[in-house]
Amino acid sequence: MSHVAARRVLVLILPEVHLLDLAGPVQAFWEANGFGGRYELAYVGRDPQVRSAQGLALAELAPLPEPREDDLVLVPGMDSRSFGRLAGQVPASWLRSAHACGARIASVCSGAFALAHAGLLDGRSCTTRLVTSAGVAAGIDMALSLVEDDHGPLVAARVARELVVYIRRGGDREQQSVFLEFRTHLHPGVHRVQDFLVAHPEERPSLAELSDRAGMSVRNLTRVFRRETGITLKDFAQRVKLQVARDLLRGAPLKVEAVASSCGFDDARQLRRLWRERYGTSVSEWRRAAAGA
C-alpha cells in the first residue's frame, strides 16, 4: 500500500520498561513494513536514556514530539511493583494531549497503569481509540490487530507467519483468524493460493486458475490442499469470504447485498445461507447482537 502515508508509531519508553513488552509489538510493526505496511517507528521519552526492568540501558531516545491525529502512541509495560515510585515520571500531560488530538493510544500490560495515571481510563470499560492488552505475547496480538485494521488481513497474516505466531482476536471475534488458521504448513503452492484468495475475496477464480497459480494440476492441488490444511479448497475460500463479510458488516452500515457483492457471493441470498450454516444465526440477528456488544 505504498500510496498510504506512513503512520508514525511513537513508542513511549518509560523507566524500568519490560523488554518483551517493548520488542514484541515493535517487531510486528517493523515486519509489516516488509509486506506492504507503512509504519515509522520513533522511540521517545522524557529522558534520553532509561534502564529497562531487566537491566539493559536504552539510550538516544527522542524528546516527546507534538502528537498528531494519525499517530499511534505505544506504551509498553514497566515493572508494576515499582510503579508507585515511577508514576511521577509518566508524561501524563503529553499522553492527554495525544489523546485529545485524536491519536490512537495502545498499551501493553502494565503500560495501562500509565494511561490510568494520565486519567485516560477514568470511567471506561472500553473505548474506540484506546487499546489495552494483557502481558508479554499479548502485545504482539494487539499489534497484529492494529496492522490488520490499517492494512488488511493479508498483511497481518504474513507478519504473523513471519513471526511464527497465530493471530488471536478480541473476545467478541473468532479467536483464531481464518486468514492464518489453516496456514500452519510449508507448502509454497498452497500458500500462494491462500494468499490470492485472502487478497481477492471479491473474485471467484476457477480451479484451473488456482492450479496455475500453485504450479500444480487441478487434481493435485485439490488433494494437496486438503492434506496440508485439513479442509477443502472450496471450504477455505468460503470461510475467507464469510470472514471478510463479517468484518464489513461489523465496521460499516452496509446493506447485505453490497457486502455479498464485494465478497464474491452470487447474491445476498447465498451469503445469508452460508452465514447461517457457519455461524448458526442470521445476519440480522448477528448484527443486532454485535451492535449491542
Phi and psi in degrees as a GROMACS rama.xvg file:
@    title "Ramachandran Plot"
@    xaxis  label "Phi"
@    yaxis  label "Psi"
@TYPE xy
-64.7338  -19.1481  SER-2
-77.6713  -11.4634  HIS-3
-88.8621  131.523  VAL-4
-63.5418  145.77  ALA-5
-66.4089  137.765  ALA-6
-88.976  127.721  ARG-7
-78.3487  125.389  ARG-8
-106.139  108.886  VAL-9
-92.3295  105.939  LEU-10
-90.2023  107.834  VAL-11
-82.5331  113.101  LEU-12
-95.7103  110.674  ILE-13
-98.6387  157.039  LEU-14
-57.2554  142.257  PRO-15
60.4399  37.0844  GLU-16
-64.5378  145.313  VAL-17
-83.0278  129.059  HIS-18
-62.9416  -40.7351  LEU-19
-71.1294  -35.5554  LEU-20
-59.8897  -33.37  ASP-21
-79.7222  -51.3465  LEU-22
-71.1113  -37.3554  ALA-23
-59.559  -59.1661  GLY-24
-62.615  -39.9556  PRO-25
-60.2682  -41.4118  VAL-26
-61.7491  -39.9888  GLN-27
-63.1555  -44.9429  ALA-28
-66.7632  -38.7004  PHE-29
-65.4624  -43.6958  TRP-30
-63.2882  -35.557  GLU-31
-58.7506  -31.7029  ALA-32
-64.038  -21.8335  ASN-33
-85.4138  -4.2205  GLY-34
-125.799  23.4544  PHE-35
104.195  -4.5209  GLY-36
-74.2131  166.283  GLY-37
-138.197  92.9109  ARG-38
-130.76  136.039  TYR-39
-113.722  105.994  GLU-40
-84.1577  132.163  LEU-41
-135.55  131.94  ALA-42
-104.122  116.665  TYR-43
-126.618  159.111  VAL-44
-170.157  167.766  GLY-45
-67.6468  -31.6919  ARG-46
-119.295  151.769  ASP-47
-72.5703  -12.2532  PRO-48
-146.05  136.884  GLN-49
-135.03  164.037  VAL-50
-109.551  132.956  ARG-51
-72.6031  166.218  SER-52
-62.0062  -25.7852  ALA-53
-91.436  4.14457  GLN-54
96.9928  -5.19962  GLY-55
-82.2549  129.569  LEU-56
-79.8237  133.722  ALA-57
-113.944  119.276  LEU-58
-120.222  174.088  ALA-59
57.2741  38.289  GLU-60
-72.6812  141.253  LEU-61
-77.3535  152.287  ALA-62
-62.9517  157.702  PRO-63
-63.5094  119.016  LEU-64
-85.1165  169.827  PRO-65
-69.6194  119.245  GLU-66
-70.9213  153.31  PRO-67
-122.142  161.587  ARG-68
-61.5601  -35.7091  GLU-69
-92.4987  10.2749  ASP-70
-74.4392  155.057  ASP-71
-115.485  120.092  LEU-72
-98.2956  118.231  VAL-73
-106.347  124.84  LEU-74
-117.542  95.1629  VAL-75
-67.1796  157.921  PRO-76
-75.1713  158.608  GLY-77
-126.692  177.339  MET-78
-62.252  106.658  ASP-79
-65.0299  -26.1785  SER-80
-67.7226  -20.6072  ARG-81
-105.74  6.91023  SER-82
-64.226  -32.3548  PHE-83
-53.9007  -45.2185  GLY-84
-85.189  -15.4751  ARG-85
-93.5393  -13.0659  LEU-86
-56.0648  -35.3065  ALA-87
-67.058  -14.9238  GLY-88
-93.7698  0.194105  GLN-89
-76.9321  125.74  VAL-90
-76.1072  74.3194  PRO-91
-61.1568  -43.6823  ALA-92
-65.6622  -34.8846  SER-93
-67.1695  -41.658  TRP-94
-62.5842  -41.7365  LEU-95
-64.0721  -38.184  ARG-96
-65.0875  -42.1225  SER-97
-62.434  -42.1056  ALA-98
-65.8054  -41.4721  HIS-99
-65.6494  -32.1129  ALA-100
-82.7143  -6.44679  CYS-101
103.037  4.91387  GLY-102
-65.2299  148.731  ALA-103
-84.322  136.929  ARG-104
-123.111  126.757  ILE-105
-128.898  132.934  ALA-106
-119.84  153.315  SER-107
-113.639  125.811  VAL-108
50.4353  -123.332  CYS-109
-70.1661  -1.86453  SER-110
-59.0056  -23.4182  GLY-111
-63.0951  -26.3629  ALA-112
-60.488  -39.204  PHE-113
-65.1649  -40.6625  ALA-114
-64.7721  -41.0778  LEU-115
-64.4706  -40.5339  ALA-116
-62.1136  -32.4618  HIS-117
-81.8371  -3.09035  ALA-118
83.1925  11.0016  GLY-119
-80.5539  -15.0488  LEU-120
-104.504  4.9388  LEU-121
-58.1614  121.768  ASP-122
70.1761  14.5121  GLY-123
-108.782  135.907  ARG-124
-104.609  -25.0345  SER-125
-158.736  161.979  CYS-126
-157.035  161.847  THR-127
-87.0307  -29.9668  THR-128
-112.67  5.3611  ARG-129
-114.544  129.219  LEU-130
-126.983  128.383  VAL-131
-122.81  157.271  THR-132
-141.957  162.481  SER-133
-74.9191  -168.935  ALA-134
-83.6826  170.809  GLY-135
51.2978  -114.718  VAL-136
-67.0255  -18.3437  ALA-137
-61.8212  -25.6253  ALA-138
-64.3568  -33.8982  GLY-139
-67.9812  -43.2395  ILE-140
-57.6638  -44.1458  ASP-141
-62.5592  -44.5802  MET-142
-61.9436  -41.2034  ALA-143
-62.6283  -38.4335  LEU-144
-63.5092  -40.3991  SER-145
-69.0384  -37.5351  LEU-146
-62.8807  -41.6927  VAL-147
-63.5096  -39.8457  GLU-148
-61.6683  -40.7875  ASP-149
-79.9246  -40.083  ASP-150
-128.318  3.35837  HIS-151
94.633  166.687  GLY-152
-68.9754  -29.4366  PRO-153
-67.8683  -43.7117  LEU-154
-62.0384  -45.2937  VAL-155
-61.9261  -40.6779  ALA-156
-64.8884  -39.2329  ALA-157
-68.4618  -37.9947  ARG-158
-64.1807  -45.3918  VAL-159
-60.6655  -40.3224  ALA-160
-65.8754  -38.7696  ARG-161
-64.1858  -36.7889  GLU-162
-84.3727  -6.90733  LEU-163
58.5152  51.1032  VAL-164
-133.481  162.405  VAL-165
-89.2689  151.418  TYR-166
-85.1856  123.259  ILE-167
-111.331  144.992  ARG-168
-102.006  169.612  ARG-169
-68.3914  172.357  GLY-170
-62.9197  -23.9744  GLY-171
-94.944  7.9197  ASP-172
-127.052  162.312  ARG-173
-56.5423  133.975  GLU-174
-69.16  -22.8534  GLN-175
-124.859  127.853  GLN-176
-70.3409  133.912  SER-177
-62.9602  -23.738  VAL-178
-68.548  -14.5274  PHE-179
-128.786  -15.7816  LEU-180
-57.1766  -35.0638  GLU-181
-109.901  31.1609  PHE-182
-116.831  16.4169  ARG-183
-84.1735  53.2642  THR-184
-140.484  174.179  HIS-185
-119.045  15.1863  LEU-186
-80.9704  114.444  HIS-187
-65.5571  -36.4901  PRO-188
-65.0822  -42.8493  GLY-189
-65.6206  -39.341  VAL-190
-59.9096  -41.369  HIS-191
-62.8191  -40.7253  ARG-192
-65.2347  -44.8414  VAL-193
-63.0353  -42.4968  GLN-194
-58.5455  -42.5174  ASP-195
-65.0432  -45.1812  PHE-196
-64.1406  -37.2517  LEU-197
-70.4392  -39.7644  VAL-198
-75.4682  -21.4444  ALA-199
-132.005  62.5838  HIS-200
-65.1876  -19.7511  PRO-201
-77.8483  -13.2087  GLU-202
-94.3802  158.295  GLU-203
-128.219  74.1819  ARG-204
-69.1164  150.62  PRO-205
-77.9776  164.269  SER-206
-61.1897  -34.8627  LEU-207
-63.7117  -42.3751  ALA-208
-64.5227  -41.099  GLU-209
-69.5832  -37.3888  LEU-210
-66.7147  -35.2617  SER-211
-62.4418  -41.3883  ASP-212
-64.7329  -35.5243  ARG-213
-81.8366  -15.9817  ALA-214
71.7478  36.3108  GLY-215
-139.17  164.932  MET-216
-75.1436  160.787  SER-217
-58.5543  -46.3648  VAL-218
-62.5884  -41.8551  ARG-219
-69.2091  -39.0337  ASN-220
-61.488  -48.5664  LEU-221
-61.7841  -36.6585  THR-222
-71.1443  -47.062  ARG-223
-70.51  -36.7708  VAL-224
-58.9872  -46.4766  PHE-225
-67.0018  -38.4131  ARG-226
-64.6011  -40.9322  ARG-227
-80.667  -31.2588  GLU-228
-106.39  -24.5816  THR-229
90.1601  -3.71055  GLY-230
-134.811  167.459  ILE-231
-79.0589  160.004  THR-232
-59.9553  -41.226  LEU-233
-62.848  -42.2595  LYS-234
-64.9487  -42.3029  ASP-235
-61.8043  -46.1457  PHE-236
-59.8514  -42.0536  ALA-237
-65.5792  -39.5517  GLN-238
-63.812  -39.4001  ARG-239
-62.2934  -48.1239  VAL-240
-60.7966  -41.023  LYS-241
-67.0056  -38.1279  LEU-242
-67.331  -41.2888  GLN-243
-63.26  -42.4456  VAL-244
-61.0656  -40.9422  ALA-245
-62.7139  -43.475  ARG-246
-64.9675  -39.3237  ASP-247
-66.8235  -42.1622  LEU-248
-68.2464  -28.2764  LEU-249
-76.2657  -37.4473  ARG-250
-92.9591  -12.3572  GLY-251
-152.423  152.151  ALA-252
-79.3849  63.7685  PRO-253
-93.0179  150.279  LEU-254
-74.2801  149.781  LYS-255
-60.5965  -35.576  VAL-256
-61.2889  -42.2566  GLU-257
-67.2831  -39.6485  ALA-258
-65.3363  -43.4591  VAL-259
-59.8938  -41.6486  ALA-260
-66.7008  -42.1138  SER-261
-72.9756  -16.9482  SER-262
-103.599  5.68822  CYS-263
80.892  18.5387  GLY-264
-80.628  158.238  PHE-265
-59.8522  -43.7103  ASP-266
-167.613  179.639  ASP-267
-63.5539  -31.0389  ALA-268
-62.2998  -43.4169  ARG-269
-65.3162  -41.5358  GLN-270
-59.1371  -46.6098  LEU-271
-62.9239  -39.6993  ARG-272
-65.6371  -49.1572  ARG-273
-66.7702  -33.201  LEU-274
-61.1265  -47.7014  TRP-275
-65.2414  -38.9935  ARG-276
-63.2467  -37.7243  GLU-277
-81.9365  -43.853  ARG-278
-107.406  -8.16404  TYR-279
72.5867  19.0628  GLY-280
-152.199  167.818  THR-281
-84.4709  161.969  SER-282
-60.2256  -44.3723  VAL-283
-64.8454  -40.7056  SER-284
-64.6738  -41.3884  GLU-285
-65.2527  -40.8355  TRP-286
-64.2906  -38.8155  ARG-287
-65.2394  -41.271  ARG-288
-66.7444  -40.8918  ALA-289
-66.4463  -36.8863  ALA-290
-67.164  -30.0018  ALA-291
-89.1617  -5.59986  GLY-292
